[in-house]
């Protein structure tokens, strides 16, 4: 350890971390959906590099200025890493408690450098404060982190916390009041500085990997979900129906399909505007999604139409669920900007002779057409009479000023 220049090592490690920070800052604007925490993660190593630069000027600047500025920047870098992780996991974050703690720590460091010079007192308070930050970071990762990248960050922060605690609590046994920050002859000091440098590097590596995972999840979400309603898009829901049809052919496990259409939706757009129509469609989609069972799937079929895949063999139970969907949509809350709407539903159960999903969906489509022809706001099970459920025009549409659509 005596041949290791700790000052140069710290600066080189900070340069490596800065490169990773710049990568995070450069790529944060290129993602389809903003990822919280990336800016904080990216700025943290820049503060660490500034801190290393300030420490490197200790022979050219007053000792108290180097001590306070260098330690303040280092604590700021560690706090930014914690804040970035908290924001990434969308956890609440408040700056003022940490700013107060850092201010008290820096006042203490100033006093024991300029007034009562004692490296041990400075090391005790600085090490305990940094250990508190790292321990909080470790706790956030343990509670909310998932996967290998989070475990990498967790291991780095956990180890850093232990080293900081050991360094702070042992300072009165291994240091003297005149100990120097970059004492190359001290194995303990080398471990302490090297651990912090490596932990920042590992945290930034874990952050980059977590960002990559989040971006992958976002692209998968965009590829399989409808942008307006947030539910499965046509391609994704049709793939699920195809998969269920193959299961039915292999294991004879029946399923049903519902085709749901919003009644008089063109009138909503014409009378209230397309933005109101989009809001109504999003609210209807959320109502339908909340009303189906956990084992069922729903997706946007196209325009104002939705399609539901049901794990069901009982036509009566399927029809009852469809009625509940109609009622849930009809009774949902509305306001002056978002009119109330109703839906009509066609239901079809898979049956012998259905070699593909097209006959099943075709029967559900035909049942939907018959439900609309019978007055809308009702359910039609393929091969039966329509369920009478019409209770009059939905609220808001009667004030639209237009004539009702032909049945």
C-alpha positions in Angstrom: 0.0 0.0 0.0 2.9 2.3 0.6 3.5 2.7 -3.2 -0.1 3.6 -4.0 -0.8 7.2 -4.6 -4.3 7.5 -3.1 -4.8 11.0 -4.5 -4.2 9.8 -8.1 -6.3 6.7 -7.5 -9.2 8.8 -6.3 -9.0 11.1 -9.3 -8.8 8.3 -11.8 -11.7 6.5 -10.2 -13.7 9.7 -10.3 -12.9 10.1 -14.0 -14.3 6.6 -14.7 -17.5 7.4 -12.8 -17.8 10.7 -14.6 -17.8 8.8 -17.9 -20.7 6.6 -16.8 -22.5 9.7 -15.5 -22.2 11.4 -18.8 -23.6 8.4 -20.5 -26.7 8.5 -18.3 -27.1 12.2 -19.0 -26.7 11.8 -22.7 -29.2 9.0 -23.1 -31.9 10.1 -20.7 -33.7 12.2 -23.4 -33.7 9.4 -26.0 -36.2 7.1 -24.2 -39.9 7.0 -25.2 -41.0 7.7 -21.6 -39.0 9.8 -19.1 -37.2 7.7 -16.5 -37.0 9.5 -13.1 -33.7 9.6 -11.3 -31.4 9.5 -14.4 -30.3 13.2 -14.1 -29.5 12.8 -10.4 -27.5 9.7 -11.1 -25.7 11.4 -13.9 -24.7 14.6 -11.9 -23.5 12.6 -8.9 -20.2 11.5 -10.4 -19.5 15.0 -11.6 -19.7 16.2 -8.0 -17.4 13.3 -7.0 -14.9 14.4 -9.7 -15.0 18.0 -8.4 -14.4 16.7 -4.9 -11.4 14.8 -6.1 -10.1 17.9 -7.9 -10.5 20.0 -4.7 -8.7 17.4 -2.6 -5.9 17.5 -5.2 -5.4 21.2 -4.5 -4.7 20.8 -0.8 -1.1 22.0 -1.3 -2.3 25.1 -3.0 -5.4 26.2 -1.1 -6.1 26.8 2.6 -6.7 23.5 4.4 -10.1 24.5 5.8 -11.4 25.4 2.3 -10.2 22.0 0.8 -11.7 20.1 3.8 -15.1 21.8 3.8 -15.5 22.0 0.0 -14.2 18.5 -0.7 -16.3 16.8 2.0 -19.3 18.8 1.0 -19.1 17.8 -2.6 -18.5 14.2 -1.7 -21.6 14.1 0.5 -23.6 15.9 -2.2 -22.6 13.2 -4.7 -23.6 10.4 -2.3 -26.9 12.2 -1.6 -27.6 12.5 -5.4 -27.1 8.8 -5.8 -29.7 8.2 -3.1 -32.1 10.7 -4.5 -31.8 9.2 -8.0 -32.6 5.8 -6.7 -35.6 7.1 -4.7 -36.9 8.9 -7.7 -36.3 5.9 -10.0 -38.5 3.8 -7.7 -41.0 6.7 -7.5 -40.6 7.0 -3.8 -41.2 10.4 -2.0 -38.1 12.4 -1.5 -37.4 15.5 0.6 -34.2 17.5 0.3 -34.4 19.7 3.5 -33.7 17.0 6.1 -30.6 15.9 4.3 -29.5 19.4 3.6 -29.8 20.2 7.3 -27.7 17.2 8.2 -25.0 18.1 5.7 -24.9 21.7 7.0 -24.4 20.5 10.6 -21.7 18.1 9.5 -19.8 20.8 7.5 -20.0 23.2 10.5 -18.5 20.5 12.7 -15.8 19.8 10.1 -15.0 23.5 9.8 -14.7 23.8 13.6 -12.3 20.9 13.9 -10.1 22.1 11.1 -9.9 25.8 11.6 -10.5 26.2 15.4 -9.6 22.9 17.0 -7.6 20.9 14.4 -8.4 17.2 14.9 -8.7 14.7 12.0 -10.3 12.2 14.2 -13.3 14.4 15.1 -13.8 15.3 11.5 -13.6 11.6 10.4 -16.1 10.5 13.1 -18.8 13.0 12.1 -18.2 12.7 8.3 -18.0 8.9 8.4 -21.2 8.5 10.4 -23.1 11.0 8.2 -22.0 9.2 5.0 -22.9 5.9 6.6 -26.4 7.2 7.3 -26.8 8.2 3.7 -25.5 4.9 2.4 -27.6 2.9 4.9 -30.7 4.7 3.7 -29.7 4.0 0.1 -29.3 0.3 1.0 -32.7 0.2 2.6 -34.4 1.8 -0.4 -32.8 -0.8 -2.7 -33.7 -3.7 -0.3 -37.4 -2.6 -0.2 -38.0 -1.7 -3.8 -35.2 -3.2 -5.9 -35.8 -6.2 -8.1 -33.4 -8.2 -10.2 -29.6 -8.4 -10.6 -28.9 -4.7 -11.2 -30.6 -3.8 -7.9 -28.7 -6.5 -6.1 -25.4 -5.1 -7.5 -26.3 -1.7 -6.1 -27.5 -3.2 -2.9 -24.2 -5.1 -2.3 -22.1 -2.0 -3.1 -24.1 0.3 -0.8 -24.2 -2.3 2.0 -20.5 -2.8 1.9 -19.9 0.9 1.7 -22.1 1.4 4.8 -20.1 -1.1 6.8 -16.7 0.3 5.8 -17.8 3.9 6.6 -19.1 2.8 10.0 -15.9 0.9 10.8 -13.7 3.8 9.6 -15.7 6.4 11.7 -15.8 4.3 14.9 -12.2 3.2 14.8 -10.7 6.6 14.1 -9.7 7.3 17.7 -7.8 4.0 17.8 -5.9 4.2 14.5 -5.5 7.9 13.7 -3.9 10.9 15.3 -5.1 14.5 15.3 -2.6 15.3 12.5 -3.4 12.3 10.2 -3.4 13.3 6.5 -6.3 12.5 4.2 -4.2 10.7 1.6 -1.8 8.9 3.9 -0.3 6.4 1.5 1.2 4.4 4.3 -2.2 3.6 5.9 -3.8 0.3 4.8 -7.0 1.4 6.5 -7.1 4.7 4.6 -6.5 2.9 1.3 -9.4 0.5 2.0 -11.6 3.4 2.9 -10.9 5.5 -0.1 -10.8 2.5 -2.5 -14.1 1.2 -1.2 -15.9 4.5 -1.8 -14.5 4.9 -5.3 -15.5 1.3 -6.3 -18.9 1.6 -4.7 -19.9 4.7 -6.7 -18.7 2.8 -9.9 -20.8 -0.2 -9.0 -23.9 1.9 -8.2 -23.6 3.7 -11.5 -23.2 0.4 -13.3 -26.3 -0.9 -11.5 -28.2 2.3 -12.4 -27.3 1.9 -16.1 -28.5 -1.7 -16.0 -31.7 -0.8 -14.3 -32.4 1.9 -16.8 -31.8 -0.6 -19.6 -34.4 -2.9 -18.0 -36.9 -0.1 -17.6 -36.5 0.9 -21.3 -37.0 -2.7 -22.3 -40.1 -2.9 -20.3 -41.4 0.4 -21.8 -40.8 -0.9 -25.3 -42.7 -4.1 -24.4 -45.5 -2.0 -23.0 -45.7 0.1 -26.1 -45.6 -3.0 -28.3 -48.5 -4.8 -26.5 -50.6 -2.0 -25.1 -52.9 0.7 -26.5 -51.5 4.2 -26.0 -54.9 5.8 -25.2 -56.5 3.3 -22.9 -53.5 1.5 -21.5 -55.1 -1.9 -22.1 -53.9 -4.6 -24.5 -53.8 -3.6 -28.1 -55.5 -5.6 -30.9 -52.4 -7.6 -31.8 -51.8 -8.7 -28.2 -55.3 -9.6 -27.3 -55.8 -11.5 -30.5 -52.6 -13.5 -29.8 -54.0 -14.4 -26.4 -57.3 -15.6 -28.0 -55.3 -17.7 -30.5 -53.3 -19.2 -27.6 -56.5 -20.0 -25.7 -58.1 -21.5 -28.8 -55.1 -23.9 -29.2 -55.5 -24.9 -25.5 -59.2 -25.6 -26.1 -58.3 -27.8 -29.1 -55.8 -29.8 -27.0 -57.5 -29.9 -23.6 -61.1 -29.1 -24.4 -61.1 -26.2 -22.0 -63.8 -23.9 -23.3 -63.6 -20.1 -23.5 -65.9 -17.2 -24.5 -65.3 -13.9 -26.4 -67.2 -10.7 -25.8 -67.1 -7.8 -28.3 -68.0 -4.6 -26.6 -69.0 -1.4 -28.6 -69.6 2.1 -27.2 -73.1 3.2 -28.2 -73.5 6.4 -30.3 -69.8 7.2 -29.9 -69.7 9.2 -33.1 -72.3 11.5 -31.5 -70.0 12.0 -28.5 -67.2 13.1 -30.8 -69.4 15.4 -32.8 -71.1 17.0 -29.9 -68.3 17.2 -27.3 -65.2 17.0 -29.4 -62.6 14.4 -29.9 -60.8 15.2 -26.7 -63.9 14.5 -24.7 -64.4 11.3 -26.7 -60.9 10.2 -25.8 -61.5 10.9 -22.1 -64.8 9.0 -22.2 -63.1 6.1 -24.0 -60.3 6.0 -21.5 -62.8 6.0 -18.6 -64.9 3.3 -20.2 -61.8 1.2 -20.7 -60.8 1.6 -17.1 -64.3 0.7 -16.0 -64.3 -2.5 -18.1 -60.9 -3.4 -16.9 -61.9 -3.1 -13.3 -65.1 -5.1 -13.8 -63.7 -8.2 -15.4 -62.2 -11.1 -13.4 -58.5 -11.5 -12.8 -58.4 -14.6 -15.0 -59.9 -12.7 -18.0 -58.3 -10.4 -20.5 -59.5 -7.3 -22.3 -58.0 -5.4 -25.2 -58.9 -2.6 -27.6 -60.3 -4.2 -30.7 -60.3 -1.0 -32.7 -61.9 2.5 -32.5 -64.6 2.4 -29.8 -64.7 -1.4 -29.7 -63.2 -3.7 -27.1 -62.8 -7.5 -27.0 -62.8 -9.6 -23.8 -61.4 -13.2 -23.5 -63.2 -15.1 -20.8 -62.2 -18.4 -19.1 -65.8 -19.7 -19.1 -67.9 -22.7 -20.0 -71.3 -21.6 -18.7 -73.2 -19.3 -21.2 -75.4 -18.1 -18.4 -72.5 -17.0 -16.2 -70.9 -15.4 -19.2 -74.0 -13.4 -20.0 -74.3 -12.4 -16.3 -70.8 -11.0 -16.4 -71.6 -9.1 -19.7 -74.6 -7.6 -18.0 -72.5 -6.4 -15.1 -70.1 -4.8 -17.6 -73.0 -2.9 -19.2 -74.3 -1.7 -15.8 -70.8 -0.7 -14.7 -70.3 1.5 -17.8 -73.8 3.0 -17.6 -73.5 4.0 -13.9 -69.9 5.3 -14.0 -69.5 8.9 -12.9 -69.4 11.7 -15.5 -69.0 15.4 -15.7 -69.8 18.3 -18.1 -66.6 17.6 -20.1 -66.9 13.8 -20.2 -70.4 12.6 -21.1 -71.8 9.3 -19.8 -72.1 6.5 -22.4 -73.4 3.0 -22.6 -72.1 -0.1 -24.3 -73.6 -3.0 -26.3 -72.1 -6.5 -26.0 -72.1 -9.5 -28.2 -71.0 -12.8 -26.6 -70.0 -16.1 -28.2 -68.7 -19.4 -26.6 -66.3 -21.6 -28.5 -68.0 -24.7 -29.9 -67.3 -27.9 -31.8 -66.3 -27.2 -35.4 -64.4 -23.9 -34.6 -61.1 -24.7 -36.3 -59.9 -21.1 -35.8 -60.8 -18.1 -33.7 -62.5 -16.4 -36.7 -65.9 -18.2 -36.3 -66.0 -17.4 -32.6 -65.3 -13.7 -33.1 -67.6 -13.7 -36.0 -70.5 -15.0 -33.9 -69.7 -12.4 -31.2 -69.7 -9.6 -33.8 -73.0 -10.8 -35.2 -74.5 -10.9 -31.7 -73.2 -7.4 -31.1 -74.9 -6.2 -34.2 -78.2 -7.8 -33.1 -77.9 -6.2 -29.6 -77.5 -2.8 -31.3 -80.4 -3.5 -33.7 -82.6 -4.3 -30.6 -82.0 -0.9 -29.0 -78.4 -0.8 -27.7 -77.2 -0.9 -24.1 -77.8 -4.6 -23.8 -76.2 -8.0 -24.2 -76.7 -10.6 -26.9 -75.5 -14.2 -26.5 -74.9 -15.7 -29.9 -77.8 -18.1 -30.7 -80.3 -16.5 -28.2 -82.6 -13.6 -27.9 -81.1 -10.3 -26.9 -81.1 -9.4 -23.2 -83.4 -6.4 -22.6 -81.5 -3.9 -20.6 -82.2 -0.6 -22.3 -83.0 2.1 -19.8 -83.2 5.2 -22.0 -80.5 7.5 -23.5 -77.4 7.9 -21.5 -76.9 11.1 -19.6 -75.4 13.9 -21.7 -76.3 12.4 -25.1 -80.0 13.6 -24.8 -78.6 17.1 -24.7 -76.5 16.7 -27.8 -79.1 18.2 -30.1 -78.9 15.4 -32.7 -81.2 12.6 -33.6 -80.5 9.1 -32.3 -78.6 6.8 -34.6 -80.8 4.3 -36.5 -81.1 0.9 -35.0 
